Structures are given as C-alpha cells and as structure tokens.
Amino acid sequence: MKRFNSSYKALIIGASGAIGAAFVKDLEGDKNCEKVIQLSRSEPNEFGLTIDLKDEVSLQFAAHTLQLEGPFDLILVSTGILHGENLMPEKRLADIDMSILQETFAVNTLGPALLLKYFLPLLTNHGLMGFISAKVGSIGDNRLGGWYSYRASKAALNMLIKTAAIELKRQKPDALVVAIHPGTVISELSKPFSGGSGTNARDAQIATQEMLRTLDGLKPDQSGGFFAYDGQELPW
Ligand SMILES: NC(=O)c1ccc[n+]([C@@H]2O[C@H](COP(=O)([O-])OP(=O)(O)OC[C@H]3O[C@@H](n4cnc5c(N)ncnc54)[C@H](OP(=O)(O)O)[C@@H]3O)[C@@H](O)[C@H]2O)c1
C-alpha cells in the first residue's frame, strides 16, 4: 500500500476466512509490506495463537502477545457470521429468536468491540484499522428488510467504529478506523444466498484488491466512515 512507508506491518484478524485469506495473499505479495501476521479461530498462527470472538481472554492474550511484534500500520478484521448450525437469517419478525440474536451480535458486534479495545492501541500513529462490515447494515439504505440480526449487528458495529474514531482522533489524529463493505463475495458465509460460483458474487481476491485500493486512498478526516469496496461512501 502506498500510504505507508516502505516497511509496514500488517495484522489480519479472521485470516482463515475467504476475505481474510485473500488479504493475507495480497499483502504477502506487496514488497513494501515487511510482515503480515495472521490471527484466526481455527488456524494457530506462527506464535501458536488463536482467538475466539466470544472469549475475551483469548483476545486480550493475543493482543498482549502481539504487542512485541507491533505496532501495526494496518489491522484488518474480516470475521463475521450470517448463518451456522441452527442459525439462518430471519425472513420475518416471526423468525426472531433470542439465540440467533445473541450469537450474531456476539460475533459481529460484541467481539469486534473488544477488538477495538485491545487492538486499536497497537496501531501506529499513521495506521489504519478496517473492519469488514456489510451494506445491509446501512439503516439509510435498507429497502428490502429481513435479516434482522445480521443487519442490526452490522449497524451497531458501524456505530462502535464511528465512536472509536472520535476517541482515536484525540490520541492519534493521523490514524484511521473505518468500516468497509466488500460487495458480494464467494465464501462460506455467502454460499447459501447469492454467494455461490456462477452468481454475481466475486472472487475474494478481486474484492480485497478493490478494498485495499479504497483504504489506501482514505484521508485522516474520513476516519469513522463507512465505505463500499469501490470507494463510495455509504449512508449510515
Ligand atoms: N461474502 C460476502 O458476500 C460478504 C458480503 C458482505 C459482508 N461480508 C462480511 O465479510 C466478512 C468476512 O466474511 P467472508 O465472506 O470471508 O466469510 P467466511 O469465509 O465465512 O469467513 C468468516 C470468518 O469469520 C471467522 N469467525 C466466525 N466466528 C468467529 C468467532 N467466534 N471467533 C473468531 N472468528 C470467527 C471465521 O473463522 P474460522 O473459520 O477460523 O472459524 C472466518 O475466518 C464478514 O464480516 C462478513 O459479514 C461478506
């Protein structure tokens, strides 16, 4: 990325997912990127670390351990859930279920709030922390309805990011924290919906290259914003 000096360090949280793995590949191919550290739930990294967004201690421990490797110029978070065992996005109010709400918020909102708490302090003064959000989390753009838990969890994530950006500005005026929508991408998460091959869904590598280009061009006064992969600013 051009925004950083010639030996920048990156941390990818959620590196086991389709989008996270594509970010790792992009950054490993960038000759200016000195180091890319991966962190995920299912694949221990070079330090033997894994994290579970529902386990605060695992996040605190990982951040504490990685402090020695940082600070990081770029931290990208590409974790999230939309469906799972006994979990499908709601089509109507009658489908709302406490366990689906709790699971979706735990992974998409509460875990990322703790990532802000523990990992934002590991960012350099000119660094950028980006969370993969989703356009369906836009309140202003919600025309189709449905997917109550997922939409609300991403809208709340965007609010956490906006709020953290205000605090970050006081401490590191040139650093940024933003939300970015990847577009529809082929992955496990999108597979049951429009995310299979043969649909409009794009390969993760295309989406990550687009997102990195957009993130590269952001200015400090755009911190706290919500952007699409192509640079378009999205309504809250
Ligand atoms: N694909 C799309 O079309 C699309 C569209 C809009 C937004 N997004 C967003 O993009 C992000 C990445 O999704 P993806 O498409 O790459 O999906 P994916 O391939 O299913 O990846 C999801 C990632 O989330 C991780 N994860 C889930 N629960 C976790 C937990 N409790 N603790 C730690 N990690 C956890 C998974 O880790 P393990 O595999 O290690 O368990 C995996 O790395 C998500 O935030 C999603 O909402 C995707």
The ligand as a Tripos MOL2 file, in Angstrom:
@<TRIPOS>MOLECULE
LIG
   48    52     1     0     0
SMALL
NO_CHARGES

@<TRIPOS>ATOM
      1 N1        -19.0980  -12.8180    1.4870 N.am      1 LIG1
      2 C1        -19.8960  -11.7890    1.2640 C.2       1 LIG1
      3 O1        -20.5970  -11.7120    0.2290 O.2       1 LIG1
      4 C2        -19.9770  -10.6570    2.2680 C.ar      1 LIG1
      5 C3        -20.7900   -9.5500    1.9820 C.ar      1 LIG1
      6 C4        -20.8640   -8.5110    2.9140 C.ar      1 LIG1
      7 C5        -20.0950   -8.5630    4.0620 C.ar      1 LIG1
      8 N2        -19.3020   -9.6490    4.3170 N.ar      1 LIG1
      9 C6        -18.5250   -9.6730    5.5700 C.3       1 LIG1
     10 O2        -17.1880  -10.0460    5.2890 O.3       1 LIG1
     11 C7        -16.5960  -10.6390    6.4470 C.3       1 LIG1
     12 C8        -15.8370  -11.8950    6.0340 C.3       1 LIG1
     13 O3        -16.7380  -12.8530    5.5270 O.3       1 LIG1
     14 P1        -16.3170  -13.9850    4.4630 P.3       1 LIG1
     15 O4        -17.2260  -13.8150    3.3170 O.co2     1 LIG1
     16 O5        -14.8430  -14.0160    4.2490 O.co2     1 LIG1
     17 O6        -16.8040  -15.2820    5.2590 O.3       1 LIG1
     18 P2        -16.0660  -16.6100    5.7360 P.3       1 LIG1
     19 O7        -15.1650  -17.1340    4.6860 O.co2     1 LIG1
     20 O8        -17.1600  -17.4710    6.2610 O.co2     1 LIG1
     21 O9        -15.1400  -16.0800    6.9590 O.3       1 LIG1
     22 C9        -15.6740  -15.7860    8.2150 C.3       1 LIG1
     23 C10       -14.5480  -15.6520    9.2030 C.3       1 LIG1
     24 O10       -15.1070  -15.3240   10.4960 O.3       1 LIG1
     25 C11       -14.4280  -16.1100   11.4610 C.3       1 LIG1
     26 N3        -15.2380  -16.3060   12.6670 N.ar      1 LIG1
     27 C12       -16.5320  -16.6770   12.7610 C.ar      1 LIG1
     28 N4        -16.8900  -16.7880   14.0530 N.ar      1 LIG1
     29 C13       -15.7930  -16.4660   14.7900 C.ar      1 LIG1
     30 C14       -15.5100  -16.4140   16.1750 C.ar      1 LIG1
     31 N5        -16.4260  -16.7010   17.1050 N.pl3     1 LIG1
     32 N6        -14.2760  -16.0470   16.5690 N.ar      1 LIG1
     33 C15       -13.3050  -15.7630   15.6610 C.ar      1 LIG1
     34 N7        -13.5030  -15.8070   14.3380 N.ar      1 LIG1
     35 C16       -14.7340  -16.1600   13.9050 C.ar      1 LIG1
     36 C17       -14.1450  -17.4310   10.7640 C.3       1 LIG1
     37 O11       -13.1490  -18.0890   11.4860 O.3       1 LIG1
     38 P3        -12.8940  -19.7050   11.4420 P.3       1 LIG1
     39 O12       -13.0950  -20.1350   10.0400 O.co2     1 LIG1
     40 O13       -11.4550  -19.7880   11.8590 O.co2     1 LIG1
     41 O14       -13.8290  -20.3120   12.3920 O.co2     1 LIG1
     42 C18       -13.7020  -16.9070    9.4000 C.3       1 LIG1
     43 O15       -12.3350  -16.5310    9.4460 O.3       1 LIG1
     44 C19       -17.7480  -10.8460    7.4380 C.3       1 LIG1
     45 O16       -17.7250   -9.8090    8.3870 O.3       1 LIG1
     46 C20       -18.9960  -10.6940    6.5790 C.3       1 LIG1
     47 O17       -20.1000  -10.2190    7.3340 O.3       1 LIG1
     48 C21       -19.2160  -10.6980    3.4480 C.ar      1 LIG1
@<TRIPOS>BOND
     1     1     2 1
     2     2     3 2
     3     2     4 1
     4     4     5 ar
     5     4    48 ar
     6     5     6 ar
     7     6     7 ar
     8     7     8 ar
     9     8     9 1
    10     8    48 ar
    11     9    10 1
    12     9    46 1
    13    10    11 1
    14    11    12 1
    15    11    44 1
    16    12    13 1
    17    13    14 1
    18    14    15 2
    19    14    16 1
    20    14    17 1
    21    17    18 1
    22    18    19 2
    23    18    20 1
    24    18    21 1
    25    21    22 1
    26    22    23 1
    27    23    24 1
    28    23    42 1
    29    24    25 1
    30    25    26 1
    31    25    36 1
    32    26    27 ar
    33    26    35 ar
    34    27    28 ar
    35    28    29 ar
    36    29    30 ar
    37    29    35 ar
    38    30    31 1
    39    30    32 ar
    40    32    33 ar
    41    33    34 ar
    42    34    35 ar
    43    36    37 1
    44    36    42 1
    45    37    38 1
    46    38    39 2
    47    38    40 1
    48    38    41 1
    49    42    43 1
    50    44    45 1
    51    44    46 1
    52    46    47 1
@<TRIPOS>SUBSTRUCTURE
     1 LIG1         1 GROUP 0 **** ****
